[in-house]
Amino acid sequence: MTSVTNTPSPQEGDRPAGPGPALRHLAVVLDGNRRWARERGETTLYGFRHGGERVLDFLTWCQDLTELTTLTLWPLSTENLQRPATELDPLLRVITDTTRAIAATRQWRIHYLGTPHRLPPPVARTLDEAAEQTRRLDRPVLNLAIAYGGRDEIVRGVQRLIVSHQEAGTLDDLVRHFGPDDIGRHLDTAGQPDPDLVVRTAGEQRLSGFMPWQAAYAEYWFCPTPWPAIDRADLDAATDWYRRRSRTYGR
């Protein structure tokens, strides 16, 4: 299903078409599954299933982004864990089935952001097994943000930072020399490049707590297409727009 993307008009910060800035890390908020299903008179599960299928399509398209080293997809937030079991359980089944299918392609090295250990033990075990199957692959990293919230990640990172210095007896050094890099090294994305481009589907223009630390200087593309209906043209529109940007990183 092809959508008409509301491409921003040229503005300050745009640049002529050309090679453009490198796109090493693409991050995507997978939004609109339930809304897409409701508009078709279908169940929420129907939307989730089509969303899971679209993940596999999207990963195939992303293989053509030759500079891409890291892709982050956000299918489940910490807030989503508060949904009723009748909705959460089917979503978790789709997530586990999709993650197993991704691992079977052997095209991505799976890594998790968030707290997937908070999920039911069978779900957590399945996710761990999928990551282990891909751990040694020389492939781009696929971050799956599961039971993820940006503030939660920062809190957990700061806790890890403090504990590491407490155990080493260097808390005084931490206080004297504390800086942004100290937090970055203890986040779920430690060692990865920060996102260059963040895409949110389904037309919502908010971040909802997605990677607030890492995406401080990212470019943002808000795509009107709901996730289950996203197609290659939507990805091309986002990346073409990104290539025209002149990134200043706040300078």
QUIDA-V184352 format. One record per pair of residues at least 24 apart in sequence whose ideal C-beta (glycine too) atoms are under 10 Angstrom apart, sorted by the first residue. I is the first residue (numbers start at 1). J is the second residue. D is the distance in Angstrom with one decimal. If there is no record, write none. Layout:
BEGIN
[[I | J | D] [I | J | D]]
END
This chain:
BEGIN
[[1 | 36 | 9.7] [1 | 225 | 7.8] [1 | 226 | 9.4] [1 | 228 | 8.7] [1 | 229 | 4.4] [1 | 230 | 8.6] [1 | 231 | 6.4] [1 | 233 | 10.0] [1 | 234 | 9.9] [2 | 225 | 8.7] [2 | 229 | 8.8] [2 | 230 | 10.0] [2 | 231 | 5.6] [2 | 232 | 9.0] [2 | 233 | 5.5] [2 | 234 | 8.3] [3 | 201 | 9.8] [3 | 203 | 10.0] [3 | 223 | 7.9] [3 | 224 | 6.2] [3 | 225 | 4.0] [3 | 226 | 8.8] [3 | 229 | 6.7] [3 | 230 | 7.8] [3 | 231 | 7.3] [3 | 233 | 7.6] [3 | 234 | 6.3] [3 | 237 | 9.2] [4 | 224 | 7.7] [4 | 225 | 9.0] [4 | 233 | 9.4] [4 | 234 | 9.9] [4 | 237 | 9.6] [5 | 221 | 8.7] [5 | 222 | 9.7] [5 | 223 | 6.1] [5 | 224 | 6.6] [5 | 225 | 7.2] [5 | 233 | 7.4] [5 | 234 | 5.9] [5 | 235 | 10.0] [5 | 236 | 9.2] [5 | 237 | 4.3] [5 | 238 | 7.8] [5 | 240 | 10.0] [5 | 241 | 8.9] [6 | 203 | 8.6] [6 | 222 | 8.0] [6 | 223 | 8.4] [6 | 224 | 5.9] [6 | 237 | 9.3] [7 | 221 | 9.2] [7 | 237 | 5.9] [7 | 238 | 9.2] [7 | 240 | 8.4] [7 | 241 | 6.2] [8 | 221 | 8.6] [8 | 222 | 9.4] [8 | 241 | 6.8] [8 | 244 | 9.7] [10 | 244 | 7.9] [12 | 246 | 9.0] [13 | 219 | 8.8] [13 | 244 | 9.1] [13 | 245 | 6.1] [13 | 246 | 5.7] [13 | 247 | 8.1] [13 | 248 | 7.2] [14 | 241 | 8.4] [14 | 244 | 5.1] [14 | 245 | 6.4] [14 | 246 | 7.0] [15 | 243 | 8.5] [15 | 244 | 5.4] [15 | 245 | 6.5] [15 | 246 | 4.3] [15 | 247 | 9.4] [16 | 244 | 7.2] [16 | 246 | 9.6] [17 | 240 | 7.9] [17 | 243 | 7.1] [17 | 244 | 6.0] [18 | 243 | 7.4] [18 | 244 | 8.1] [19 | 243 | 7.3] [20 | 239 | 9.1] [20 | 240 | 8.8] [20 | 241 | 9.6] [20 | 242 | 6.9] [20 | 243 | 3.2] [20 | 244 | 6.2] [20 | 245 | 6.9] [20 | 246 | 8.6] [20 | 247 | 9.2] [21 | 67 | 9.6] [21 | 196 | 6.8] [21 | 197 | 9.2] [21 | 219 | 8.4] [21 | 242 | 7.1] [21 | 243 | 7.2] [21 | 244 | 9.3] [21 | 245 | 6.2] [21 | 246 | 7.7] [21 | 247 | 5.1] [22 | 67 | 4.9] [22 | 68 | 9.2] [22 | 69 | 9.6] [22 | 193 | 9.4] [22 | 196 | 7.2] [22 | 242 | 9.9] [22 | 243 | 9.6] [22 | 247 | 9.7] [23 | 62 | 10.0] [23 | 65 | 6.1] [23 | 66 | 9.4] [23 | 67 | 5.6] [23 | 68 | 6.2] [23 | 69 | 9.6] [23 | 195 | 9.8] [23 | 196 | 5.3] [23 | 197 | 6.0] [23 | 219 | 9.5] [23 | 238 | 9.7] [23 | 239 | 6.3] [23 | 242 | 6.1] [23 | 243 | 7.6] [24 | 65 | 9.4] [24 | 67 | 5.8] [24 | 68 | 6.5] [24 | 69 | 5.0] [24 | 70 | 6.5] [24 | 140 | 9.5] [24 | 192 | 9.2] [24 | 193 | 4.8] [24 | 194 | 8.9] [24 | 195 | 8.9] [24 | 196 | 5.9] [24 | 197 | 9.6] [25 | 67 | 9.8] [25 | 68 | 7.5] [25 | 69 | 6.8] [25 | 70 | 4.1] [25 | 71 | 7.5] [25 | 72 | 7.1] [25 | 140 | 9.6] [25 | 141 | 8.9] [25 | 143 | 8.9] [25 | 189 | 8.8] [25 | 192 | 6.9] [25 | 193 | 4.8] [25 | 194 | 6.5] [25 | 195 | 4.7] [25 | 196 | 5.3] [25 | 197 | 7.8] [25 | 198 | 9.4] [25 | 211 | 9.9] [25 | 214 | 8.4] [25 | 215 | 9.4] [25 | 218 | 8.4] [26 | 58 | 9.9] [26 | 62 | 6.9] [26 | 65 | 7.0] [26 | 68 | 6.1] [26 | 69 | 9.9] [26 | 70 | 7.6] [26 | 71 | 5.4] [26 | 72 | 7.3] [26 | 73 | 9.3] [26 | 140 | 9.9] [26 | 195 | 7.1] [26 | 196 | 7.0] [26 | 197 | 5.3] [26 | 198 | 8.1] [26 | 199 | 7.1] [26 | 218 | 9.7] [26 | 221 | 9.9] [26 | 235 | 8.9] [26 | 238 | 8.4] [26 | 239 | 7.9] [26 | 242 | 8.8] [27 | 70 | 8.4] [27 | 71 | 7.6] [27 | 72 | 4.0] [27 | 73 | 7.9] [27 | 74 | 7.6] [27 | 113 | 9.9] [27 | 143 | 7.9] [27 | 145 | 8.5] [27 | 189 | 9.8] [27 | 194 | 9.2] [27 | 195 | 4.1] [27 | 196 | 8.5] [27 | 197 | 7.2] [27 | 198 | 4.8] [27 | 199 | 7.3] [27 | 200 | 9.4] [27 | 210 | 7.3] [27 | 211 | 6.1] [27 | 214 | 8.0] [27 | 215 | 6.6] [27 | 218 | 7.2] [27 | 220 | 9.9] [28 | 55 | 9.5] [28 | 58 | 7.6] [28 | 62 | 9.4] [28 | 71 | 7.7] [28 | 72 | 6.9] [28 | 73 | 5.4] [28 | 74 | 7.0] [28 | 75 | 9.7] [28 | 145 | 9.7] [28 | 195 | 9.5] [28 | 197 | 9.0] [28 | 198 | 7.5] [28 | 199 | 4.7] [28 | 200 | 7.5] [28 | 201 | 7.3] [28 | 210 | 9.4] [28 | 221 | 9.6] [28 | 223 | 9.1] [28 | 227 | 8.4] [28 | 230 | 9.0] [28 | 235 | 9.2] [28 | 238 | 9.1] [29 | 72 | 9.4] [29 | 73 | 8.5] [29 | 74 | 5.1] [29 | 75 | 9.4] [29 | 77 | 9.3] [29 | 145 | 9.0] [29 | 198 | 7.4] [29 | 199 | 7.1] [29 | 200 | 4.1] [29 | 201 | 6.8] [29 | 202 | 8.6] [29 | 204 | 8.2] [29 | 206 | 9.3] [29 | 207 | 8.0] [29 | 208 | 7.0] [29 | 210 | 5.5] [29 | 211 | 9.4] [29 | 222 | 9.5] [29 | 223 | 9.7] [29 | 227 | 8.6] [30 | 54 | 8.3] [30 | 55 | 7.4] [30 | 58 | 8.9] [30 | 73 | 6.0] [30 | 74 | 6.1] [30 | 75 | 5.3] [30 | 76 | 9.2] [30 | 145 | 9.4] [30 | 199 | 9.6] [30 | 200 | 8.8] [30 | 201 | 6.5] [30 | 202 | 8.9] [30 | 226 | 9.5] [30 | 227 | 4.5] [30 | 228 | 9.1] [30 | 230 | 8.8] [31 | 74 | 8.7] [31 | 199 | 9.9] [31 | 200 | 5.9] [31 | 201 | 5.0] [31 | 202 | 4.1] [31 | 203 | 8.3] [31 | 204 | 5.8] [31 | 206 | 9.7] [31 | 208 | 8.4] [31 | 222 | 9.8] [31 | 223 | 9.2] [31 | 226 | 7.2] [31 | 227 | 6.0] [32 | 200 | 9.3] [32 | 201 | 5.5] [32 | 202 | 2.8] [32 | 203 | 7.6] [32 | 204 | 8.0] [32 | 223 | 9.4] [32 | 224 | 9.3] [32 | 225 | 7.7] [32 | 226 | 2.9] [32 | 227 | 5.0] [32 | 228 | 7.1] [32 | 229 | 7.9] [32 | 230 | 8.7] [33 | 75 | 9.0] [33 | 91 | 8.5] [33 | 94 | 9.1] [33 | 201 | 9.4] [33 | 202 | 8.5] [33 | 226 | 7.0] [33 | 227 | 5.7] [33 | 228 | 5.8] [33 | 229 | 10.0] [34 | 87 | 8.4] [34 | 91 | 9.6] [34 | 202 | 9.7] [34 | 226 | 9.1] [34 | 228 | 9.8] [35 | 202 | 6.4] [35 | 203 | 9.3] [35 | 204 | 9.7] [35 | 226 | 5.9] [35 | 227 | 9.5] [35 | 228 | 9.5] [36 | 201 | 9.6] [36 | 202 | 7.7] [36 | 225 | 9.1] [36 | 226 | 4.0] [36 | 227 | 7.3] [36 | 228 | 4.8] [36 | 229 | 6.1] [36 | 230 | 10.0] [37 | 226 | 9.1] [37 | 228 | 7.7] [39 | 226 | 8.3] [39 | 229 | 9.9] [40 | 228 | 9.6] [43 | 87 | 9.9] [43 | 90 | 8.7] [44 | 83 | 9.6] [44 | 86 | 8.8] [44 | 87 | 5.7] [44 | 90 | 7.1] [44 | 91 | 8.0] [45 | 86 | 9.7] [45 | 87 | 8.5] [45 | 89 | 9.7] [45 | 90 | 4.5] [45 | 91 | 8.2] [45 | 93 | 8.7] [45 | 94 | 7.8] [46 | 90 | 9.8] [46 | 228 | 8.8] [47 | 91 | 9.6] [47 | 94 | 9.5] [47 | 226 | 8.3] [47 | 227 | 8.6] [47 | 228 | 5.9] [48 | 75 | 9.1] [48 | 87 | 8.8] [48 | 90 | 6.1] [48 | 91 | 5.2] [48 | 92 | 9.5] [48 | 93 | 8.4] [48 | 94 | 4.4] [48 | 95 | 8.5] [48 | 98 | 9.5] [48 | 227 | 10.0] [48 | 228 | 8.6] [49 | 90 | 8.5] [49 | 91 | 9.9] [49 | 93 | 9.2] [49 | 94 | 5.9] [49 | 97 | 8.8] [49 | 98 | 9.3] [49 | 228 | 8.5] [50 | 94 | 9.4] [50 | 226 | 9.5] [50 | 227 | 8.6] [50 | 228 | 3.8] [50 | 229 | 8.1] [51 | 75 | 7.7] [51 | 91 | 9.1] [51 | 94 | 7.2] [51 | 95 | 9.8] [51 | 98 | 8.5] [51 | 201 | 9.6] [51 | 226 | 8.6] [51 | 227 | 5.1] [51 | 228 | 4.7] [51 | 229 | 9.6] [51 | 230 | 9.3] [52 | 91 | 9.3] [52 | 93 | 9.3] [52 | 94 | 4.4] [52 | 95 | 7.4] [52 | 96 | 9.7] [52 | 97 | 6.5] [52 | 98 | 4.0] [52 | 99 | 9.3] [52 | 101 | 8.1] [52 | 102 | 9.9] [52 | 227 | 9.9] [52 | 228 | 8.9] [53 | 94 | 9.2] [53 | 97 | 10.0] [53 | 98 | 8.1] [53 | 101 | 9.2] [53 | 228 | 7.8] [54 | 98 | 9.6] [54 | 201 | 9.6] [54 | 226 | 9.6] [54 | 227 | 6.1] [54 | 228 | 5.4] [54 | 229 | 7.8] [54 | 230 | 6.0] [54 | 231 | 8.7] [55 | 94 | 9.3] [55 | 95 | 9.4] [55 | 98 | 5.4] [55 | 99 | 9.2] [55 | 101 | 8.5] [55 | 102 | 7.4] [55 | 142 | 9.8] [55 | 144 | 9.3] [55 | 227 | 8.5] [55 | 228 | 9.9] [55 | 230 | 9.9] [56 | 98 | 7.0] [56 | 101 | 6.0] [56 | 102 | 7.0] [56 | 105 | 7.8] [57 | 230 | 8.3] [57 | 231 | 8.1] [57 | 232 | 8.2] [57 | 235 | 9.8] [58 | 227 | 8.8] [58 | 230 | 6.9] [58 | 231 | 9.3] [58 | 232 | 8.9] [58 | 234 | 9.5] [58 | 235 | 7.1] [59 | 98 | 9.9] [59 | 101 | 9.6] [59 | 102 | 6.7] [59 | 105 | 7.4] [59 | 107 | 6.9] [59 | 108 | 6.5] [59 | 140 | 9.6] [59 | 142 | 7.3] [60 | 105 | 8.6] [60 | 107 | 8.4] [60 | 232 | 9.1] [61 | 230 | 9.5] [61 | 231 | 8.7] [61 | 232 | 5.2] [61 | 234 | 9.5] [61 | 235 | 5.3] [61 | 236 | 8.5] [61 | 239 | 9.8] [62 | 107 | 9.5] [62 | 108 | 9.0] [62 | 140 | 8.1] [62 | 142 | 9.1] [62 | 235 | 7.5] [62 | 239 | 9.5] [63 | 105 | 9.7] [63 | 107 | 6.6] [63 | 108 | 9.1] [63 | 139 | 9.6] [63 | 140 | 8.4] [64 | 232 | 9.1] [64 | 235 | 9.2] [64 | 236 | 9.6] [64 | 239 | 9.6] [65 | 140 | 8.9] [65 | 235 | 8.6] [65 | 239 | 6.8] [67 | 140 | 10.0] [67 | 196 | 9.3] [68 | 140 | 5.7] [68 | 141 | 9.6] [68 | 196 | 9.3] [68 | 239 | 9.6] [69 | 139 | 9.7] [69 | 140 | 5.4] [69 | 141 | 6.7] [69 | 192 | 8.1] [69 | 193 | 6.7] [70 | 109 | 9.7] [70 | 111 | 8.8] [70 | 140 | 6.4] [70 | 141 | 4.7] [70 | 142 | 8.0] [70 | 143 | 6.7] [70 | 189 | 8.2] [70 | 192 | 5.3] [70 | 193 | 6.1] [70 | 194 | 9.3] [70 | 195 | 8.0] [70 | 196 | 9.3] [71 | 108 | 7.4] [71 | 140 | 6.3] [71 | 141 | 7.3] [71 | 142 | 5.3] [71 | 143 | 7.0] [71 | 144 | 9.6] [71 | 195 | 9.7] [72 | 111 | 9.1] [72 | 113 | 7.0] [72 | 141 | 8.7] [72 | 142 | 7.8] [72 | 143 | 4.0] [72 | 144 | 8.0] [72 | 145 | 6.2] [72 | 148 | 9.5] [72 | 188 | 9.9] [72 | 189 | 8.0] [72 | 192 | 8.8] [72 | 195 | 6.6] [72 | 198 | 8.7] [72 | 210 | 8.8] [72 | 211 | 7.2] [72 | 214 | 8.8] [72 | 215 | 9.5] [73 | 98 | 9.6] [73 | 102 | 9.7] [73 | 113 | 9.7] [73 | 142 | 7.2] [73 | 143 | 7.2] [73 | 144 | 5.9] [73 | 145 | 6.8] [73 | 146 | 9.5] [73 | 227 | 9.7] [74 | 113 | 8.1] [74 | 114 | 8.7] [74 | 143 | 8.8] [74 | 144 | 8.2] [74 | 145 | 4.0] [74 | 146 | 8.4] [74 | 148 | 6.3] [74 | 149 | 10.0] [74 | 150 | 9.9] [74 | 198 | 9.8] [74 | 200 | 9.2] [74 | 208 | 8.7] [74 | 209 | 9.7] [74 | 210 | 5.8] [74 | 211 | 8.3] [75 | 99 | 9.2] [75 | 144 | 6.8] [75 | 145 | 7.2] [75 | 146 | 6.5] [75 | 147 | 10.0] [75 | 148 | 9.0] [75 | 227 | 9.1] [76 | 114 | 7.6] [76 | 116 | 8.5] [76 | 119 | 8.5] [76 | 144 | 8.6] [76 | 145 | 7.4] [76 | 146 | 4.8] [76 | 147 | 5.8] [76 | 148 | 7.0] [77 | 114 | 8.2] [77 | 145 | 7.9] [77 | 146 | 9.1] [77 | 147 | 7.6] [77 | 148 | 6.0] [77 | 149 | 5.8] [77 | 150 | 9.2] [77 | 152 | 9.3] [77 | 208 | 7.0] [77 | 209 | 7.2] [77 | 210 | 8.3] [78 | 114 | 7.2] [78 | 115 | 7.3] [78 | 118 | 8.3] [78 | 145 | 10.0] [78 | 146 | 9.9] [78 | 147 | 5.8] [78 | 148 | 6.5] [78 | 149 | 3.7] [78 | 150 | 9.3] [78 | 151 | 8.8] [78 | 152 | 5.5] [78 | 153 | 9.4] [78 | 209 | 8.2] [79 | 147 | 9.8] [79 | 148 | 10.0] [79 | 149 | 6.9] [79 | 208 | 8.2] [79 | 209 | 8.2] [80 | 146 | 9.5] [80 | 147 | 7.9] [80 | 148 | 9.4] [80 | 149 | 9.6] [81 | 115 | 9.1] [81 | 118 | 6.9] [81 | 119 | 8.1] [81 | 147 | 6.0] [81 | 149 | 9.5] [88 | 119 | 9.4] [88 | 120 | 9.7] [89 | 120 | 8.5] [89 | 123 | 9.3] [92 | 119 | 6.5] [92 | 120 | 7.2] [92 | 122 | 9.3] [92 | 123 | 5.2] [92 | 126 | 9.4] [92 | 127 | 9.7] [92 | 146 | 9.2] [92 | 147 | 9.9] [93 | 123 | 8.4] [93 | 126 | 9.9] [95 | 119 | 8.8] [95 | 123 | 7.7] [95 | 126 | 9.1] [95 | 127 | 7.9] [95 | 144 | 8.0] [95 | 146 | 6.6] [96 | 122 | 8.4] [96 | 123 | 5.7] [96 | 124 | 9.6] [96 | 125 | 9.5] [96 | 126 | 4.6] [96 | 127 | 6.7] [96 | 129 | 9.8] [96 | 130 | 8.1] [96 | 146 | 9.8] [97 | 126 | 9.0] [98 | 130 | 9.6] [98 | 144 | 9.0] [99 | 123 | 9.7] [99 | 126 | 7.1] [99 | 127 | 5.9] [99 | 129 | 9.2] [99 | 130 | 4.6] [99 | 131 | 8.4] [99 | 134 | 10.0] [99 | 142 | 9.4] [99 | 144 | 6.6] [99 | 146 | 8.5] [100 | 126 | 6.8] [100 | 127 | 9.1] [100 | 129 | 8.1] [100 | 130 | 5.6] [100 | 133 | 8.8] [101 | 130 | 9.1] [102 | 130 | 7.0] [102 | 133 | 9.7] [102 | 134 | 8.1] [102 | 142 | 6.7] [102 | 144 | 8.3] [103 | 127 | 9.7] [103 | 129 | 7.9] [103 | 130 | 4.0] [103 | 131 | 7.7] [103 | 132 | 8.8] [103 | 133 | 4.6] [103 | 134 | 5.4] [103 | 137 | 9.5] [103 | 142 | 9.7] [104 | 130 | 8.8] [104 | 133 | 8.1] [104 | 134 | 9.6] [105 | 134 | 9.2] [105 | 139 | 9.4] [106 | 133 | 8.0] [106 | 134 | 6.9] [106 | 137 | 6.1] [106 | 139 | 7.4] [107 | 134 | 8.8] [107 | 137 | 8.1] [107 | 139 | 5.8] [107 | 140 | 8.1] [107 | 142 | 8.7] [108 | 134 | 6.4] [108 | 137 | 7.5] [108 | 139 | 5.4] [108 | 140 | 6.1] [108 | 141 | 7.4] [108 | 142 | 3.8] [108 | 143 | 9.8] [108 | 144 | 9.6] [109 | 133 | 9.9] [109 | 134 | 4.9] [109 | 135 | 6.9] [109 | 136 | 8.2] [109 | 137 | 4.9] [109 | 138 | 8.0] [109 | 139 | 4.9] [109 | 140 | 6.9] [109 | 141 | 5.1] [109 | 142 | 6.7] [109 | 143 | 9.8] [110 | 134 | 4.8] [110 | 135 | 8.1] [110 | 137 | 8.9] [110 | 139 | 9.5] [110 | 141 | 8.1] [110 | 142 | 5.4] [110 | 143 | 8.3] [110 | 144 | 6.4] [111 | 135 | 9.0] [111 | 141 | 5.4] [111 | 142 | 6.9] [111 | 143 | 5.2] [111 | 144 | 7.5] [111 | 145 | 10.0] [111 | 188 | 8.2] [111 | 189 | 8.5] [111 | 191 | 10.0] [111 | 192 | 8.3] [112 | 142 | 9.7] [112 | 143 | 7.2] [112 | 144 | 5.6] [112 | 145 | 7.7] [112 | 146 | 5.8] [112 | 147 | 8.9] [112 | 148 | 8.5] [112 | 188 | 7.5] [113 | 143 | 5.1] [113 | 144 | 7.2] [113 | 145 | 4.2] [113 | 146 | 7.4] [113 | 147 | 9.2] [113 | 148 | 5.1] [113 | 149 | 9.9] [113 | 150 | 9.6] [113 | 153 | 6.9] [113 | 187 | 8.5] [113 | 188 | 4.2] [113 | 189 | 6.6] [113 | 192 | 9.8] [113 | 210 | 10.0] [113 | 211 | 8.1] [113 | 214 | 9.6] [114 | 143 | 9.4] [114 | 144 | 8.4] [114 | 145 | 5.3] [114 | 146 | 5.2] [114 | 147 | 4.6] [114 | 148 | 3.0] [114 | 149 | 7.2] [114 | 150 | 9.7] [114 | 152 | 7.5] [114 | 153 | 7.0] [114 | 156 | 9.3] [114 | 188 | 6.8] [115 | 146 | 8.0] [115 | 147 | 4.6] [115 | 148 | 7.4] [115 | 149 | 8.6] [115 | 152 | 7.1] [115 | 153 | 8.8] [115 | 156 | 7.7] [115 | 188 | 9.2] [116 | 144 | 8.2] [116 | 145 | 9.5] [116 | 146 | 4.5] [116 | 147 | 5.5] [116 | 148 | 8.7] [117 | 146 | 9.9] [117 | 147 | 8.2] [118 | 146 | 9.2] [118 | 147 | 5.1] [119 | 146 | 7.4] [119 | 147 | 6.2] [123 | 147 | 9.8] [141 | 189 | 9.2] [141 | 191 | 9.5] [141 | 192 | 6.6] [141 | 193 | 9.7] [143 | 188 | 7.8] [143 | 189 | 6.9] [143 | 192 | 7.6] [143 | 195 | 9.7] [143 | 211 | 9.4] [145 | 188 | 8.2] [145 | 189 | 9.8] [145 | 210 | 7.6] [145 | 211 | 7.9] [148 | 188 | 7.8] [148 | 209 | 8.5] [148 | 210 | 8.1] [148 | 211 | 8.7] [149 | 208 | 8.9] [149 | 209 | 5.2] [149 | 210 | 8.8] [149 | 212 | 9.7] [150 | 187 | 9.8] [150 | 207 | 7.8] [150 | 208 | 8.4] [150 | 209 | 4.0] [150 | 210 | 5.9] [150 | 211 | 5.8] [150 | 212 | 4.2] [150 | 213 | 7.1] [150 | 214 | 8.7] [150 | 215 | 8.7] [151 | 209 | 5.9] [151 | 212 | 7.3] [151 | 213 | 9.6] [152 | 188 | 9.9] [152 | 209 | 8.2] [153 | 186 | 9.7] [153 | 187 | 5.9] [153 | 188 | 5.5] [153 | 189 | 8.5] [153 | 209 | 8.9] [153 | 211 | 8.0] [153 | 212 | 8.6] [153 | 213 | 7.5] [153 | 214 | 9.0] [154 | 183 | 6.9] [154 | 186 | 9.4] [154 | 187 | 7.2] [154 | 188 | 10.0] [154 | 209 | 9.9] [154 | 212 | 7.3] [154 | 213 | 5.8] [156 | 186 | 8.2] [156 | 187 | 8.2] [156 | 188 | 7.8] [157 | 182 | 9.2] [157 | 183 | 5.6] [157 | 184 | 8.1] [157 | 185 | 8.4] [157 | 186 | 4.1] [157 | 187 | 4.4] [157 | 188 | 7.6] [157 | 189 | 9.6] [157 | 190 | 8.3] [157 | 213 | 8.1] [158 | 182 | 8.9] [158 | 183 | 6.4] [158 | 186 | 7.2] [158 | 187 | 9.5] [159 | 186 | 8.3] [160 | 185 | 9.1] [160 | 186 | 4.4] [160 | 187 | 8.8] [160 | 190 | 9.4] [161 | 185 | 7.7] [161 | 186 | 4.5] [161 | 187 | 9.6] [162 | 186 | 9.2] [180 | 213 | 8.5] [180 | 216 | 9.5] [183 | 213 | 6.8] [184 | 213 | 7.1] [184 | 214 | 7.8] [187 | 211 | 9.0] [187 | 213 | 6.3] [187 | 214 | 7.0] [188 | 214 | 9.2] [189 | 213 | 8.7] [189 | 214 | 5.7] [194 | 218 | 7.0] [194 | 249 | 9.9] [195 | 219 | 8.8] [195 | 220 | 9.7] [196 | 242 | 7.2] [196 | 245 | 9.3] [196 | 247 | 7.9] [197 | 221 | 6.4] [197 | 238 | 6.7] [197 | 239 | 7.3] [197 | 241 | 8.8] [197 | 242 | 4.8] [197 | 243 | 9.8] [197 | 245 | 8.7] [198 | 222 | 9.3] [198 | 238 | 9.7] [199 | 223 | 5.9] [199 | 230 | 9.0] [199 | 234 | 8.4] [199 | 235 | 8.1] [199 | 237 | 9.9] [199 | 238 | 5.2] [199 | 239 | 9.2] [199 | 242 | 9.3] [200 | 227 | 9.5] [201 | 225 | 5.8] [201 | 226 | 6.0] [201 | 227 | 4.6] [201 | 228 | 9.1] [201 | 229 | 8.6] [201 | 230 | 5.7] [201 | 234 | 7.8] [201 | 238 | 9.9] [202 | 226 | 4.4] [202 | 227 | 6.4] [202 | 228 | 9.5] [202 | 229 | 9.2] [202 | 230 | 9.1] [216 | 249 | 9.1] [216 | 250 | 8.2] [217 | 247 | 7.5] [217 | 248 | 8.5] [217 | 249 | 4.7] [217 | 250 | 6.1] [217 | 251 | 9.7] [218 | 242 | 9.8] [218 | 247 | 9.3] [219 | 245 | 5.5] [219 | 247 | 7.0]]
END
